[in-house]
Amino acid sequence: MYIGKKIWAVLWPVVILFGISFSSSAQLVSGEKFGKGINFISQDSSFTSKIGFRFQTLFTAEPTLNNSKIDGLETNMLIRRTRLKFDGYAFNPNVVYKVELALSNRDFGTPITENGLTPNLVLDAVLKYRFHNNFTLWLGQTKLPSNRERVISSQKLQQVDRSLLNKYFTLDRDIGVQLRHKATLGNNFLVENIFSISNGEGRNLTKGNFGGLDYTYRLELLPFGKFAGKGDYVGGAVELEDKHKLAIGFTYDYNESTPRSAGQLGSFILDSLGNYVNANIQSTFIDWMYKYKRFSFMGELAQKSSTVADDNAFYESKFFSGSGINQSVGYMFTDKWEVSGRYTYVDRTHSTNLTMYTLGFSKYIVKHNLKFQTDFSLTDEEGEIEPLIRFQCEMAF
């Protein structure tokens, strides 16, 4: 009840503001097509807003194996994600904004002192200003230009959830500034450069910067031109490509002097006296997306190393280091049905290695806006096998 009151305390000004603005000075211009949100535009066309809402329900079953026989079953049902989104432009189409709020308990995570022991409600709050030709400046809190699987929206994943590679290596969201530039070489070869400087410890912190800053560079190459429906960041071949399409990405990140075990994620590491322990974390990603007709193939390579100063080297194992590979393939048998497979391997420097095999099935009603997905996974932790069965439905308008 207490958390619910806090959420409402945050949301009621947003609801009232949009309600007053739109009822008095705006008109509905679209909203009749499912999955495209409800769009408003001011009478003088100086402001637009699209309101969207989505949720995911998730069922999981985890059998316990004993001598290759099932010796128990743990099940769970929950609302995995609930999201409220606003985006549009302000003043002119070159100034774009996005706000996304997380409303489910699973989205909040565990309250920590570094964010004031409050629900982790705000996912995105970012302003995007295209100030010159193909140069765009992003200001605020949003996803860093990390590995491809992380930047793909959780709404548009090929399988029920992201892989173990993403769990251990991703950069996640942070607050800062990003400079992006797009260029076309020849007729179709697209190139995008992204530079980012951010706080380094993740979203919604209230205690300020704990060490240095986080520096990220990403290079995107699309040698055969744009994908249909921005398909280079959409799981599965829901948009059929008549020609071969390929996207390749390279990311390097240096998080200077962060006390958080995985940079933007994980626990804050304290020494025996209660002081923060800081580490320099370097992350590197190579990823790709290939699509042709009903076939899709996505892959990622990741490497992360964490270094603690000599006087605190005892705590180095508290910060994540390792390498991993993730590959997933899918085939659309019809416009509505897809089968997919995924292989993930994670080499953890300070712990055991993990291998995960996943077989997935998807039924698309309205592409990724209304769908049912299930997958079956086996995780091998140096001979210890753990099965996982998941079923999920997604609804987004």
MIVEXPA-902680 format. One record per residue (C-alpha): residue number from 1; residue in three letters; y, x, z. Coordinates in nm, 3 decimals, padded with zeros to 5 digits, always signed. Layout:
MIVEXPA-902680
(atom NUM; 'Ala'; (Y; X; Z))
...
This chain:
MIVEXPA-902680
(atom 1; 'Met'; (+00.000; +00.000; +00.000))
(atom 2; 'Tyr'; (+00.239; +00.286; +00.088))
(atom 3; 'Ile'; (+00.184; +00.459; -00.247))
(atom 4; 'Gly'; (+00.222; +00.127; -00.429))
(atom 5; 'Lys'; (+00.563; +00.075; -00.268))
(atom 6; 'Lys'; (+00.670; +00.424; -00.373))
(atom 7; 'Ile'; (+00.565; +00.358; -00.731))
(atom 8; 'Trp'; (+00.760; +00.032; -00.742))
(atom 9; 'Ala'; (+01.062; +00.204; -00.591))
(atom 10; 'Val'; (+01.059; +00.438; -00.891))
(atom 11; 'Leu'; (+00.982; +00.177; -01.155))
(atom 12; 'Trp'; (+01.213; -00.113; -01.067))
(atom 13; 'Pro'; (+01.536; +00.056; -01.186))
(atom 14; 'Val'; (+01.365; +00.136; -01.519))
(atom 15; 'Val'; (+01.248; -00.223; -01.565))
(atom 16; 'Ile'; (+01.588; -00.372; -01.479))
(atom 17; 'Leu'; (+01.779; -00.121; -01.695))
(atom 18; 'Phe'; (+01.572; -00.190; -02.006))
(atom 19; 'Gly'; (+01.573; -00.562; -01.940))
(atom 20; 'Ile'; (+01.952; -00.585; -01.912))
(atom 21; 'Ser'; (+02.018; -00.353; -02.206))
(atom 22; 'Phe'; (+01.789; -00.527; -02.449))
(atom 23; 'Ser'; (+01.870; -00.884; -02.352))
(atom 24; 'Ser'; (+02.243; -00.834; -02.397))
(atom 25; 'Ser'; (+02.287; -00.589; -02.680))
(atom 26; 'Ala'; (+01.964; -00.526; -02.867))
(atom 27; 'Gln'; (+01.731; -00.698; -03.106))
(atom 28; 'Leu'; (+01.358; -00.682; -03.157))
(atom 29; 'Val'; (+01.292; -00.523; -03.494))
(atom 30; 'Ser'; (+00.913; -00.485; -03.480))
(atom 31; 'Gly'; (+00.622; -00.541; -03.252))
(atom 32; 'Glu'; (+00.400; -00.762; -03.455))
(atom 33; 'Lys'; (+00.147; -00.487; -03.538))
(atom 34; 'Phe'; (-00.101; -00.400; -03.268))
(atom 35; 'Gly'; (-00.088; -00.038; -03.154))
(atom 36; 'Lys'; (+00.270; +00.030; -03.265))
(atom 37; 'Gly'; (+00.442; -00.077; -02.943))
(atom 38; 'Ile'; (+00.742; -00.305; -02.908))
(atom 39; 'Asn'; (+01.050; -00.167; -03.083))
(atom 40; 'Phe'; (+01.413; -00.243; -03.004))
(atom 41; 'Ile'; (+01.737; -00.132; -03.167))
(atom 42; 'Ser'; (+02.092; -00.171; -03.040))
(atom 43; 'Gln'; (+02.334; -00.385; -03.242))
(atom 44; 'Asp'; (+02.533; -00.079; -03.352))
(atom 45; 'Ser'; (+02.212; +00.114; -03.431))
(atom 46; 'Ser'; (+02.311; +00.393; -03.191))
(atom 47; 'Phe'; (+02.003; +00.354; -02.972))
(atom 48; 'Thr'; (+01.638; +00.262; -03.022))
(atom 49; 'Ser'; (+01.345; +00.232; -02.786))
(atom 50; 'Lys'; (+00.977; +00.177; -02.838))
(atom 51; 'Ile'; (+00.786; +00.053; -02.534))
(atom 52; 'Gly'; (+00.413; +00.118; -02.519))
(atom 53; 'Phe'; (+00.141; +00.066; -02.262))
(atom 54; 'Arg'; (-00.220; +00.177; -02.251))
(atom 55; 'Phe'; (-00.512; +00.208; -02.014))
(atom 56; 'Gln'; (-00.865; +00.350; -02.006))
(atom 57; 'Thr'; (-01.154; +00.218; -01.802))
(atom 58; 'Leu'; (-01.435; +00.465; -01.734))
(atom 59; 'Phe'; (-01.794; +00.433; -01.614))
(atom 60; 'Thr'; (-01.990; +00.745; -01.524))
(atom 61; 'Ala'; (-02.352; +00.799; -01.427))
(atom 62; 'Glu'; (-02.479; +01.135; -01.299))
(atom 63; 'Pro'; (-02.857; +01.157; -01.258))
(atom 64; 'Thr'; (-02.996; +01.421; -01.023))
(atom 65; 'Leu'; (-03.286; +01.619; -01.167))
(atom 66; 'Asn'; (-03.572; +01.759; -00.960))
(atom 67; 'Asn'; (-03.843; +01.944; -01.152))
(atom 68; 'Ser'; (-03.718; +01.779; -01.474))
(atom 69; 'Lys'; (-03.753; +01.433; -01.316))
(atom 70; 'Ile'; (-03.472; +01.198; -01.215))
(atom 71; 'Asp'; (-03.443; +01.208; -00.836))
(atom 72; 'Gly'; (-03.131; +00.999; -00.776))
(atom 73; 'Leu'; (-02.835; +00.848; -00.958))
(atom 74; 'Glu'; (-02.467; +00.853; -00.870))
(atom 75; 'Thr'; (-02.242; +00.603; -01.050))
(atom 76; 'Asn'; (-01.869; +00.534; -01.053))
(atom 77; 'Met'; (-01.629; +00.292; -01.221))
(atom 78; 'Leu'; (-01.255; +00.350; -01.228))
(atom 79; 'Ile'; (-00.929; +00.318; -01.419))
(atom 80; 'Arg'; (-00.914; +00.668; -01.563))
(atom 81; 'Arg'; (-00.564; +00.647; -01.706))
(atom 82; 'Thr'; (-00.281; +00.392; -01.709))
(atom 83; 'Arg'; (+00.033; +00.493; -01.896))
(atom 84; 'Leu'; (+00.375; +00.340; -01.964))
(atom 85; 'Lys'; (+00.572; +00.503; -02.247))
(atom 86; 'Phe'; (+00.928; +00.484; -02.380))
(atom 87; 'Asp'; (+01.054; +00.675; -02.682))
(atom 88; 'Gly'; (+01.322; +00.644; -02.948))
(atom 89; 'Tyr'; (+01.655; +00.801; -03.037))
(atom 90; 'Ala'; (+01.992; +00.808; -02.867))
(atom 91; 'Phe'; (+02.327; +00.823; -03.050))
(atom 92; 'Asn'; (+02.164; +00.928; -03.381))
(atom 93; 'Pro'; (+01.812; +00.994; -03.515))
(atom 94; 'Asn'; (+01.850; +01.368; -03.453))
(atom 95; 'Val'; (+01.846; +01.311; -03.074))
(atom 96; 'Val'; (+01.504; +01.184; -02.973))
(atom 97; 'Tyr'; (+01.371; +01.116; -02.623))
(atom 98; 'Lys'; (+01.033; +01.047; -02.467))
(atom 99; 'Val'; (+00.941; +00.924; -02.119))
(atom 100; 'Glu'; (+00.581; +00.872; -02.012))
(atom 101; 'Leu'; (+00.477; +00.753; -01.666))
(atom 102; 'Ala'; (+00.130; +00.774; -01.510))
(atom 103; 'Leu'; (+00.036; +00.474; -01.299))
(atom 104; 'Ser'; (-00.330; +00.519; -01.203))
(atom 105; 'Asn'; (-00.441; +00.698; -00.887))
(atom 106; 'Arg'; (-00.654; +00.939; -01.093))
(atom 107; 'Asp'; (-00.339; +01.046; -01.280))
(atom 108; 'Phe'; (-00.154; +01.133; -00.958))
(atom 109; 'Gly'; (-00.393; +01.394; -00.831))
(atom 110; 'Thr'; (-00.382; +01.500; -00.466))
(atom 111; 'Pro'; (-00.029; +01.501; -00.317))
(atom 112; 'Ile'; (+00.083; +01.854; -00.226))
(atom 113; 'Thr'; (+00.371; +01.988; -00.020))
(atom 114; 'Glu'; (+00.521; +02.158; -00.327))
(atom 115; 'Asn'; (+00.602; +01.816; -00.478))
(atom 116; 'Gly'; (+00.703; +01.654; -00.152))
(atom 117; 'Leu'; (+00.366; +01.484; -00.091))
(atom 118; 'Thr'; (+00.464; +01.214; -00.342))
(atom 119; 'Pro'; (+00.270; +01.052; -00.630))
(atom 120; 'Asn'; (+00.281; +01.271; -00.941))
(atom 121; 'Leu'; (+00.425; +00.987; -01.147))
(atom 122; 'Val'; (+00.628; +01.145; -01.429))
(atom 123; 'Leu'; (+00.427; +01.297; -01.714))
(atom 124; 'Asp'; (+00.697; +01.343; -01.978))
(atom 125; 'Ala'; (+01.075; +01.328; -01.958))
(atom 126; 'Val'; (+01.203; +01.525; -02.257))
(atom 127; 'Leu'; (+01.497; +01.523; -02.498))
(atom 128; 'Lys'; (+01.442; +01.658; -02.852))
(atom 129; 'Tyr'; (+01.755; +01.760; -03.046))
(atom 130; 'Arg'; (+01.728; +01.861; -03.412))
(atom 131; 'Phe'; (+02.048; +02.063; -03.433))
(atom 132; 'His'; (+02.011; +02.243; -03.765))
(atom 133; 'Asn'; (+01.786; +02.171; -04.063))
(atom 134; 'Asn'; (+01.431; +02.228; -03.935))
(atom 135; 'Phe'; (+01.530; +02.366; -03.591))
(atom 136; 'Thr'; (+01.461; +02.140; -03.292))
(atom 137; 'Leu'; (+01.537; +02.206; -02.925))
(atom 138; 'Trp'; (+01.323; +02.036; -02.658))
(atom 139; 'Leu'; (+01.465; +02.008; -02.306))
(atom 140; 'Gly'; (+01.278; +01.868; -02.008))
(atom 141; 'Gln'; (+00.923; +01.817; -01.889))
(atom 142; 'Thr'; (+00.639; +01.784; -02.139))
(atom 143; 'Lys'; (+00.323; +01.955; -02.264))
(atom 144; 'Leu'; (+00.352; +02.323; -02.341))
(atom 145; 'Pro'; (+00.236; +02.435; -02.690))
(atom 146; 'Ser'; (-00.109; +02.509; -02.553))
(atom 147; 'Asn'; (-00.459; +02.476; -02.701))
(atom 148; 'Arg'; (-00.501; +02.200; -02.962))
(atom 149; 'Glu'; (-00.738; +01.986; -02.755))
(atom 150; 'Arg'; (-00.482; +01.965; -02.473))
(atom 151; 'Val'; (-00.192; +01.870; -02.697))
(atom 152; 'Ile'; (-00.399; +01.591; -02.855))
(atom 153; 'Ser'; (-00.321; +01.278; -02.656))
(atom 154; 'Ser'; (-00.594; +01.154; -02.423))
(atom 155; 'Gln'; (-00.564; +00.828; -02.618))
(atom 156; 'Lys'; (-00.672; +01.000; -02.942))
(atom 157; 'Leu'; (-00.966; +01.210; -02.828))
(atom 158; 'Gln'; (-01.286; +01.215; -03.032))
(atom 159; 'Gln'; (-01.501; +01.186; -02.720))
(atom 160; 'Val'; (-01.457; +01.031; -02.377))
(atom 161; 'Asp'; (-01.266; +01.326; -02.232))
(atom 162; 'Arg'; (-01.165; +01.684; -02.302))
(atom 163; 'Ser'; (-01.402; +01.980; -02.280))
(atom 164; 'Leu'; (-01.467; +02.234; -02.004))
(atom 165; 'Leu'; (-01.265; +02.489; -02.202))
(atom 166; 'Asn'; (-00.959; +02.274; -02.158))
(atom 167; 'Lys'; (-01.035; +02.225; -01.788))
(atom 168; 'Tyr'; (-01.030; +02.598; -01.715))
(atom 169; 'Phe'; (-00.786; +02.743; -01.969))
(atom 170; 'Thr'; (-00.517; +02.490; -02.062))
(atom 171; 'Leu'; (-00.149; +02.546; -01.985))
(atom 172; 'Asp'; (-00.076; +02.175; -01.929))
(atom 173; 'Arg'; (+00.272; +02.030; -01.870))
(atom 174; 'Asp'; (+00.576; +02.216; -01.738))
(atom 175; 'Ile'; (+00.955; +02.179; -01.724))
(atom 176; 'Gly'; (+01.173; +02.402; -01.941))
(atom 177; 'Val'; (+01.301; +02.451; -02.294))
(atom 178; 'Gln'; (+01.120; +02.480; -02.628))
(atom 179; 'Leu'; (+01.262; +02.593; -02.962))
(atom 180; 'Arg'; (+01.068; +02.475; -03.268))
(atom 181; 'His'; (+01.111; +02.557; -03.634))
(atom 182; 'Lys'; (+00.922; +02.421; -03.936))
(atom 183; 'Ala'; (+00.918; +02.569; -04.286))
(atom 184; 'Thr'; (+00.738; +02.505; -04.615))
(atom 185; 'Leu'; (+00.612; +02.797; -04.823))
(atom 186; 'Gly'; (+00.554; +02.705; -05.186))
(atom 187; 'Asn'; (+00.455; +02.343; -05.243))
(atom 188; 'Asn'; (+00.234; +02.263; -04.944))
(atom 189; 'Phe'; (+00.190; +02.557; -04.705))
(atom 190; 'Leu'; (+00.348; +02.449; -04.375))
(atom 191; 'Val'; (+00.444; +02.691; -04.096))
(atom 192; 'Glu'; (+00.571; +02.606; -03.748))
(atom 193; 'Asn'; (+00.692; +02.851; -03.482))
(atom 194; 'Ile'; (+00.733; +02.739; -03.121))
(atom 195; 'Phe'; (+00.898; +02.941; -02.843))
(atom 196; 'Ser'; (+00.896; +02.811; -02.486))
(atom 197; 'Ile'; (+01.040; +02.920; -02.151))
(atom 198; 'Ser'; (+00.935; +02.709; -01.854))
(atom 199; 'Asn'; (+00.919; +02.708; -01.476))
(atom 200; 'Gly'; (+00.555; +02.818; -01.465))
(atom 201; 'Glu'; (+00.408; +02.599; -01.190))
(atom 202; 'Gly'; (+00.361; +02.260; -01.354))
(atom 203; 'Arg'; (+00.521; +01.919; -01.333))
(atom 204; 'Asn'; (+00.728; +01.737; -01.071))
(atom 205; 'Leu'; (+00.767; +02.017; -00.817))
(atom 206; 'Thr'; (+01.051; +01.982; -00.568))
(atom 207; 'Lys'; (+01.059; +02.331; -00.414))
(atom 208; 'Gly'; (+01.201; +02.520; -00.711))
(atom 209; 'Asn'; (+01.071; +02.832; -00.883))
(atom 210; 'Phe'; (+00.816; +03.036; -00.686))
(atom 211; 'Gly'; (+00.816; +03.356; -00.887))
(atom 212; 'Gly'; (+00.899; +03.442; -01.244))
(atom 213; 'Leu'; (+00.903; +03.220; -01.552))
(atom 214; 'Asp'; (+00.639; +03.122; -01.807))
(atom 215; 'Tyr'; (+00.681; +03.242; -02.168))
(atom 216; 'Thr'; (+00.485; +03.082; -02.453))
(atom 217; 'Tyr'; (+00.469; +03.141; -02.827))
(atom 218; 'Arg'; (+00.266; +02.933; -03.074))
(atom 219; 'Leu'; (+00.221; +02.969; -03.449))
(atom 220; 'Glu'; (+00.089; +02.674; -03.655))
(atom 221; 'Leu'; (-00.038; +02.714; -04.013))
(atom 222; 'Leu'; (-00.128; +02.423; -04.244))
(atom 223; 'Pro'; (-00.222; +02.588; -04.577))
(atom 224; 'Phe'; (-00.306; +02.260; -04.756))
(atom 225; 'Gly'; (-00.014; +02.051; -04.631))
(atom 226; 'Lys'; (+00.023; +01.768; -04.382))
(atom 227; 'Phe'; (-00.267; +01.564; -04.250))
(atom 228; 'Ala'; (-00.259; +01.187; -04.291))
(atom 229; 'Gly'; (-00.132; +01.015; -03.976))
(atom 230; 'Lys'; (-00.063; +01.351; -03.806))
(atom 231; 'Gly'; (-00.439; +01.402; -03.806))
(atom 232; 'Asp'; (-00.417; +01.770; -03.708))
(atom 233; 'Tyr'; (-00.359; +01.633; -03.356))
(atom 234; 'Val'; (-00.593; +01.332; -03.371))
(atom 235; 'Gly'; (-00.961; +01.346; -03.283))
(atom 236; 'Gly'; (-01.207; +01.229; -03.548))
(atom 237; 'Ala'; (-01.158; +01.142; -03.915))
(atom 238; 'Val'; (-01.011; +00.796; -03.853))
(atom 239; 'Glu'; (-00.767; +00.867; -04.137))
(atom 240; 'Leu'; (-00.979; +00.956; -04.439))
(atom 241; 'Glu'; (-00.852; +01.270; -04.613))
(atom 242; 'Asp'; (-00.906; +01.271; -04.991))
(atom 243; 'Lys'; (-00.835; +01.645; -05.002))
(atom 244; 'His'; (-00.938; +01.932; -04.775))
(atom 245; 'Lys'; (-00.698; +01.974; -04.481))
(atom 246; 'Leu'; (-00.688; +02.265; -04.239))
(atom 247; 'Ala'; (-00.467; +02.353; -03.942))
(atom 248; 'Ile'; (-00.486; +02.686; -03.758))
(atom 249; 'Gly'; (-00.302; +02.763; -03.435))
(atom 250; 'Phe'; (-00.239; +03.082; -03.234))
(atom 251; 'Thr'; (-00.091; +03.071; -02.882))
(atom 252; 'Tyr'; (+00.003; +03.347; -02.639))
(atom 253; 'Asp'; (+00.132; +03.270; -02.287))
(atom 254; 'Tyr'; (+00.254; +03.496; -02.009))
(atom 255; 'Asn'; (+00.308; +03.333; -01.670))
(atom 256; 'Glu'; (+00.493; +03.580; -01.451))
(atom 257; 'Ser'; (+00.434; +03.590; -01.077))
(atom 258; 'Thr'; (+00.294; +03.240; -01.022))
(atom 259; 'Pro'; (+00.124; +03.142; -00.694))
(atom 260; 'Arg'; (-00.082; +02.865; -00.859))
(atom 261; 'Ser'; (-00.445; +02.946; -00.936))
(atom 262; 'Ala'; (-00.433; +02.835; -01.300))
(atom 263; 'Gly'; (-00.058; +02.860; -01.365))
(atom 264; 'Gln'; (+00.056; +02.502; -01.418))
(atom 265; 'Leu'; (-00.256; +02.363; -01.248))
(atom 266; 'Gly'; (-00.480; +02.436; -00.953))
(atom 267; 'Ser'; (-00.416; +02.518; -00.589))
(atom 268; 'Phe'; (-00.124; +02.718; -00.453))
(atom 269; 'Ile'; (-00.273; +03.036; -00.310))
(atom 270; 'Leu'; (-00.161; +03.145; +00.039))
(atom 271; 'Asp'; (-00.241; +03.464; +00.228))
(atom 272; 'Ser'; (-00.356; +03.481; +00.591))
(atom 273; 'Leu'; (+00.006; +03.458; +00.710))
(atom 274; 'Gly'; (+00.082; +03.147; +00.504))
(atom 275; 'Asn'; (+00.284; +03.330; +00.238))
(atom 276; 'Tyr'; (+00.241; +03.259; -00.133))
(atom 277; 'Val'; (+00.028; +03.507; -00.329))
(atom 278; 'Asn'; (+00.163; +03.566; -00.680))
(atom 279; 'Ala'; (-00.027; +03.663; -00.995))
(atom 280; 'Asn'; (+00.061; +03.745; -01.353))
(atom 281; 'Ile'; (-00.153; +03.526; -01.582))
(atom 282; 'Gln'; (-00.199; +03.589; -01.955))
(atom 283; 'Ser'; (-00.357; +03.325; -02.179))
(atom 284; 'Thr'; (-00.451; +03.344; -02.547))
(atom 285; 'Phe'; (-00.579; +03.066; -02.774))
(atom 286; 'Ile'; (-00.698; +03.043; -03.134))
(atom 287; 'Asp'; (-00.781; +02.694; -03.256))
(atom 288; 'Trp'; (-00.835; +02.501; -03.577))
(atom 289; 'Met'; (-00.880; +02.149; -03.715))
(atom 290; 'Tyr'; (-01.051; +02.078; -04.047))
(atom 291; 'Lys'; (-01.093; +01.735; -04.207))
(atom 292; 'Tyr'; (-01.228; +01.612; -04.536))
(atom 293; 'Lys'; (-01.315; +01.251; -04.610))
(atom 294; 'Arg'; (-01.534; +01.131; -04.320))
(atom 295; 'Phe'; (-01.600; +01.477; -04.171))
(atom 296; 'Ser'; (-01.403; +01.655; -03.898))
(atom 297; 'Phe'; (-01.443; +01.990; -03.726))
(atom 298; 'Met'; (-01.233; +02.128; -03.441))
(atom 299; 'Gly'; (-01.278; +02.461; -03.266))
(atom 300; 'Glu'; (-01.107; +02.668; -02.997))
(atom 301; 'Leu'; (-01.131; +03.019; -02.855))
(atom 302; 'Ala'; (-00.963; +03.094; -02.522))
(atom 303; 'Gln'; (-00.911; +03.391; -02.295))
(atom 304; 'Lys'; (-00.729; +03.409; -01.961))
(atom 305; 'Ser'; (-00.671; +03.706; -01.728))
(atom 306; 'Ser'; (-00.502; +03.704; -01.387))
(atom 307; 'Thr'; (-00.369; +04.012; -01.210))
(atom 308; 'Val'; (-00.249; +04.029; -00.848))
(atom 309; 'Ala'; (-00.042; +04.315; -00.704))
(atom 310; 'Asp'; (-00.241; +04.589; -00.529))
(atom 311; 'Asp'; (-00.136; +04.485; -00.179))
(atom 312; 'Asn'; (-00.290; +04.140; -00.236))
(atom 313; 'Ala'; (-00.575; +04.231; -00.472))
(atom 314; 'Phe'; (-00.818; +04.068; -00.227))
(atom 315; 'Tyr'; (-00.695; +03.730; -00.354))
(atom 316; 'Glu'; (-00.744; +03.803; -00.725))
(atom 317; 'Ser'; (-01.067; +03.601; -00.737))
(atom 318; 'Lys'; (-00.868; +03.292; -00.631))
(atom 319; 'Phe'; (-00.694; +03.296; -00.971))
(atom 320; 'Phe'; (-00.889; +03.202; -01.281))
(atom 321; 'Ser'; (-00.995; +03.462; -01.538))
(atom 322; 'Gly'; (-01.247; +03.434; -01.818))
(atom 323; 'Ser'; (-01.311; +03.340; -02.178))
(atom 324; 'Gly'; (-01.454; +03.042; -02.361))
(atom 325; 'Ile'; (-01.540; +02.871; -02.687))
(atom 326; 'Asn'; (-01.540; +02.502; -02.777))
(atom 327; 'Gln'; (-01.656; +02.345; -03.105))
(atom 328; 'Ser'; (-01.684; +01.978; -03.197))
(atom 329; 'Val'; (-01.792; +01.804; -03.519))
(atom 330; 'Gly'; (-01.782; +01.438; -03.615))
(atom 331; 'Tyr'; (-01.878; +01.210; -03.900))
(atom 332; 'Met'; (-01.750; +00.857; -03.967))
(atom 333; 'Phe'; (-02.044; +00.655; -04.100))
(atom 334; 'Thr'; (-01.809; +00.363; -04.162))
(atom 335; 'Asp'; (-01.441; +00.303; -04.093))
(atom 336; 'Lys'; (-01.543; +00.185; -03.745))
(atom 337; 'Trp'; (-01.839; +00.398; -03.634))
(atom 338; 'Glu'; (-01.846; +00.772; -03.561))
(atom 339; 'Val'; (-02.103; +01.011; -03.420))
(atom 340; 'Ser'; (-01.990; +01.346; -03.280))
(atom 341; 'Gly'; (-02.129; +01.656; -03.114))
(atom 342; 'Arg'; (-01.967; +01.924; -02.900))
(atom 343; 'Tyr'; (-02.070; +02.266; -02.771))
(atom 344; 'Thr'; (-01.869; +02.444; -02.498))
(atom 345; 'Tyr'; (-01.929; +02.778; -02.330))
(atom 346; 'Val'; (-01.715; +02.915; -02.045))
(atom 347; 'Asp'; (-01.753; +03.268; -01.908))
(atom 348; 'Arg'; (-01.593; +03.267; -01.561))
(atom 349; 'Thr'; (-01.514; +03.616; -01.432))
(atom 350; 'His'; (-01.537; +03.523; -01.063))
(atom 351; 'Ser'; (-01.809; +03.260; -01.084))
(atom 352; 'Thr'; (-02.115; +03.147; -01.278))
(atom 353; 'Asn'; (-02.107; +03.075; -01.651))
(atom 354; 'Leu'; (-02.119; +02.722; -01.790))
(atom 355; 'Thr'; (-02.265; +02.578; -02.110))
(atom 356; 'Met'; (-02.215; +02.211; -02.200))
(atom 357; 'Tyr'; (-02.371; +02.009; -02.483))
(atom 358; 'Thr'; (-02.230; +01.663; -02.563))
(atom 359; 'Leu'; (-02.338; +01.388; -02.802))
(atom 360; 'Gly'; (-02.084; +01.110; -02.854))
(atom 361; 'Phe'; (-02.061; +00.771; -03.022))
(atom 362; 'Ser'; (-01.738; +00.582; -03.094))
(atom 363; 'Lys'; (-01.669; +00.227; -03.208))
(atom 364; 'Tyr'; (-01.313; +00.194; -03.339))
(atom 365; 'Ile'; (-01.172; -00.158; -03.347))
(atom 366; 'Val'; (-00.812; -00.056; -03.429))
(atom 367; 'Lys'; (-00.851; +00.320; -03.468))
(atom 368; 'His'; (-00.764; +00.492; -03.138))
(atom 369; 'Asn'; (-00.558; +00.198; -03.014))
(atom 370; 'Leu'; (-00.861; -00.018; -02.933))
(atom 371; 'Lys'; (-01.197; +00.152; -02.911))
(atom 372; 'Phe'; (-01.520; +00.194; -02.717))
(atom 373; 'Gln'; (-01.671; +00.538; -02.661))
(atom 374; 'Thr'; (-01.977; +00.676; -02.491))
(atom 375; 'Asp'; (-02.117; +01.025; -02.463))
(atom 376; 'Phe'; (-02.417; +01.203; -02.312))
(atom 377; 'Ser'; (-02.379; +01.557; -02.177))
(atom 378; 'Leu'; (-02.594; +01.832; -02.032))
(atom 379; 'Thr'; (-02.425; +02.109; -01.835))
(atom 380; 'Asp'; (-02.622; +02.429; -01.785))
(atom 381; 'Glu'; (-02.497; +02.646; -01.498))
(atom 382; 'Glu'; (-02.730; +02.947; -01.522))
(atom 383; 'Gly'; (-03.044; +02.734; -01.533))
(atom 384; 'Glu'; (-02.922; +02.443; -01.321))
(atom 385; 'Ile'; (-02.906; +02.137; -01.550))
(atom 386; 'Glu'; (-02.670; +01.848; -01.472))
(atom 387; 'Pro'; (-02.676; +01.536; -01.694))
(atom 388; 'Leu'; (-02.371; +01.314; -01.735))
(atom 389; 'Ile'; (-02.342; +00.973; -01.902))
(atom 390; 'Arg'; (-02.000; +00.818; -01.966))
(atom 391; 'Phe'; (-01.871; +00.496; -02.120))
(atom 392; 'Gln'; (-01.505; +00.422; -02.179))
(atom 393; 'Cys'; (-01.283; +00.162; -02.341))
(atom 394; 'Glu'; (-00.924; +00.225; -02.449))
(atom 395; 'Met'; (-00.652; -00.030; -02.514))
(atom 396; 'Ala'; (-00.303; +00.067; -02.628))
(atom 397; 'Phe'; (-00.035; -00.156; -02.777))
